[in-house]
Amino acid sequence: MNTQDTDQPSDLPAPLDEGAASDGEFASAPVPLVVAVGRAMPVAPPDRLPRLHATEAVAPAAASELAHARSMLADGVHFVGNVLLRGPCSVAGQVDGNITQAPGLQVSVVVTETGRVKGDITAHKISVMGHTDGVLDSGPGEVTIHDSASVHGLVRYGRIQVNGADLNATLERVAPAKPSH
């Protein structure tokens, strides 16, 4: 490694030459722009900005594909807002807002051990291993509250399973829908 104090490390390629491509397109073998740590990005002249090129149009996803869309909020992510689900969801981070299944769909929501939800969860199946503060509403569906869970608020369920959790909630059973003849 070069021990001289320079703006450009010797093991990295040199920055793009402003006159390398005169027609506004990148040269056939573009060289990455290198900026030393702690220094500002150089201002790119308008003729050096990349251009988007049109490609084939992609058809919108079918409703059946959306029904199987999976969502996950990773540990360390803090989301503020409401969520409308079209498929199963796993919350390992923090949500400040409501999580609701889309109309006409039955989805499942899992709040993992690291997950925290401050708001309402409305889904056909709800499984809590983390912390929730709000309404858990599965309607005639299922709610499972694991021993690592802390649940505060209201729980509406058709079937419920509680495994030694910190449960400080009002429980409301929803009768299953009667089949029509």
C-alpha positions as a printed NumPy array, in Angstrom:
array([[  0.   ,   0.   ,   0.   ],
       [  1.183,   3.501,  -0.766],
       [  2.2  ,   5.309,   2.427],
       [  2.148,   8.784,   0.915],
       [ -0.569,  11.163,   2.142],
       [ -2.673,  11.7  ,  -1.008],
       [ -6.284,  12.471,  -1.778],
       [ -6.511,   9.328,  -3.908],
       [ -5.552,   5.911,  -2.45 ],
       [ -3.187,   4.106,  -4.829],
       [ -5.109,   0.808,  -4.826],
       [ -8.353,   2.391,  -6.106],
       [ -9.041,   3.482,  -9.693],
       [ -8.836,   7.142, -10.57 ],
       [-12.065,   9.147, -10.741],
       [-13.875,   9.554, -14.034],
       [-12.422,  12.135, -16.344],
       [-15.055,  14.779, -17.056],
       [-14.272,  14.683, -20.764],
       [-14.274,  10.873, -21.072],
       [-17.677,  10.694, -22.802],
       [-18.632,  13.687, -24.878],
       [-22.132,  12.511, -25.872],
       [-23.489,  12.378, -22.3  ],
       [-23.263,   8.575, -22.08 ],
       [-20.78 ,   6.702, -19.952],
       [-17.747,   5.242, -21.654],
       [-17.939,   1.545, -22.523],
       [-15.877,   0.627, -19.447],
       [-16.85 ,   3.15 , -16.761],
       [-14.444,   3.725, -13.919],
       [-16.097,   4.284, -10.526],
       [-15.939,   7.71 ,  -8.951],
       [-13.763,   7.531,  -5.853],
       [-14.145,  10.014,  -3.036],
       [-11.862,  10.003,  -0.026],
       [-13.595,   9.346,   3.301],
       [-14.604,  12.571,   5.01 ],
       [-14.657,  14.605,   1.782],
       [-17.685,  15.896,  -0.098],
       [-18.859,  14.319,  -3.331],
       [-17.766,  16.369,  -6.346],
       [-20.52 ,  18.086,  -8.286],
       [-21.312,  16.105, -11.428],
       [-21.718,  18.165, -14.582],
       [-25.115,  17.638, -16.284],
       [-23.57 ,  15.777, -19.206],
       [-22.092,  13.163, -16.8  ],
       [-25.337,  12.163, -15.073],
       [-26.549,   8.643, -15.902],
       [-29.609,   8.323, -18.075],
       [-32.426,   5.86 , -17.586],
       [-33.259,   3.845, -20.665],
       [-36.747,   2.426, -21.26 ],
       [-37.015,  -1.339, -21.014],
       [-39.885,  -3.774, -21.446],
       [-43.006,  -2.871, -19.519],
       [-43.725,  -5.182, -16.599],
       [-47.315,  -6.28 , -16.148],
       [-48.842,  -5.532, -12.745],
       [-48.957,  -8.478, -10.359],
       [-52.084, -10.585, -10.391],
       [-54.318, -10.596,  -7.322],
       [-53.313, -14.208,  -6.58 ],
       [-49.628, -13.172,  -6.516],
       [-50.378, -10.298,  -4.136],
       [-52.155, -12.661,  -1.766],
       [-48.862, -14.472,  -1.238],
       [-46.704, -11.381,  -0.79 ],
       [-44.587, -11.724,   2.363],
       [-43.499,  -8.789,   4.503],
       [-40.844,  -8.585,   7.195],
       [-39.757,  -5.731,   9.401],
       [-36.231,  -6.597,  10.54 ],
       [-34.812,  -6.186,  14.022],
       [-33.487,  -2.65 ,  14.455],
       [-35.986,  -1.08 ,  12.03 ],
       [-38.492,   1.412,  13.476],
       [-41.548,   1.964,  11.262],
       [-44.076,   4.718,  11.967],
       [-47.335,   4.499,  10.022],
       [-50.114,   2.111,   9.105],
       [-49.59 ,  -1.143,   7.194],
       [-52.071,  -2.858,   4.856],
       [-51.083,  -6.504,   4.371],
       [-51.709,  -8.685,   1.337],
       [-49.781, -11.64 ,   2.737],
       [-48.08 , -12.937,   5.875],
       [-46.006, -10.516,   7.944],
       [-43.24 , -10.926,  10.506],
       [-42.313,  -8.042,  12.819],
       [-38.88 ,  -8.244,  14.432],
       [-38.441,  -4.461,  14.678],
       [-40.727,  -1.762,  16.042],
       [-44.024,  -0.557,  14.54 ],
       [-45.832,   2.541,  15.782],
       [-49.122,   2.261,  13.918],
       [-51.788,  -0.197,  12.861],
       [-51.213,  -3.453,  10.972],
       [-54.307,  -4.547,   9.039],
       [-55.028,  -7.31 ,   6.533],
       [-56.433,  -6.18 ,   3.183],
       [-60.19 ,  -6.61 ,   2.728],
       [-61.173, -10.086,   1.569],
       [-57.857, -11.671,   2.602],
       [-56.86 , -13.785,   5.584],
       [-53.244, -13.211,   6.587],
       [-51.064, -14.086,   9.539],
       [-48.922, -11.716,  11.6  ],
       [-46.042, -12.842,  13.806],
       [-44.459, -10.489,  16.328],
       [-41.082, -12.092,  17.123],
       [-39.217, -11.927,  20.447],
       [-37.534,  -8.669,  19.375],
       [-40.715,  -7.232,  17.835],
       [-42.709,  -4.357,  19.335],
       [-46.047,  -3.071,  18.045],
       [-47.704,   0.002,  19.499],
       [-51.012,   0.008,  17.665],
       [-53.725,  -2.376,  16.527],
       [-53.158,  -5.649,  14.67 ],
       [-56.033,  -7.018,  12.6  ],
       [-55.346, -10.395,  10.96 ],
       [-56.838, -13.882,  10.755],
       [-53.901, -15.414,  12.687],
       [-51.83 , -13.457,  15.194],
       [-48.858, -14.909,  17.034],
       [-47.047, -12.786,  19.629],
       [-43.646, -13.556,  21.123],
       [-42.634,  -9.908,  21.626],
       [-44.467,  -6.828,  22.928],
       [-47.796,  -5.39 ,  21.799],
       [-49.807,  -2.472,  23.108],
       [-53.188,  -2.091,  21.414],
       [-55.975,  -4.234,  19.987],
       [-55.19 ,  -7.712,  18.675],
       [-58.189,  -8.562,  16.488],
       [-58.347, -11.921,  14.747],
       [-62.151, -11.892,  14.551],
       [-63.129, -15.577,  14.417],
       [-59.483, -16.471,  13.776],
       [-56.646, -17.503,  16.09 ],
       [-54.421, -15.65 ,  18.559],
       [-51.377, -17.33 ,  20.118],
       [-49.541, -15.566,  22.926],
       [-46.21 , -17.2  ,  23.768],
       [-44.411, -17.23 ,  27.126],
       [-41.949, -14.495,  26.033],
       [-44.811, -12.137,  25.067],
       [-46.045,  -9.005,  26.771],
       [-49.552,  -8.08 ,  25.59 ],
       [-51.473,  -4.998,  26.742],
       [-54.859,  -3.837,  25.431],
       [-57.744,  -5.821,  23.988],
       [-57.603,  -9.281,  22.397],
       [-60.468, -10.346,  20.097],
       [-60.3  , -13.992,  19.062],
       [-62.175, -17.054,  17.881],
       [-59.518, -19.374,  19.355],
       [-56.792, -18.375,  21.783],
       [-53.721, -20.034,  23.258],
       [-51.761, -18.4  ,  26.067],
       [-48.457, -19.896,  27.213],
       [-47.498, -18.126,  30.461],
       [-47.201, -14.662,  28.915],
       [-47.363, -11.231,  30.526],
       [-51.011, -10.686,  29.608],
       [-52.678,  -7.483,  30.764],
       [-55.578,  -7.325,  28.339],
       [-59.307,  -7.633,  28.03 ],
       [-60.271, -10.838,  26.237],
       [-63.276, -10.875,  23.905],
       [-64.353, -14.076,  22.194],
       [-65.864, -13.739,  18.734],
       [-68.308, -16.514,  17.888],
       [-67.573, -18.308,  14.615],
       [-69.792, -17.408,  11.698],
       [-72.799, -19.716,  11.297],
       [-72.841, -21.49 ,   7.915],
       [-75.783, -20.317,   5.806],
       [-78.009, -22.95 ,   4.189]])
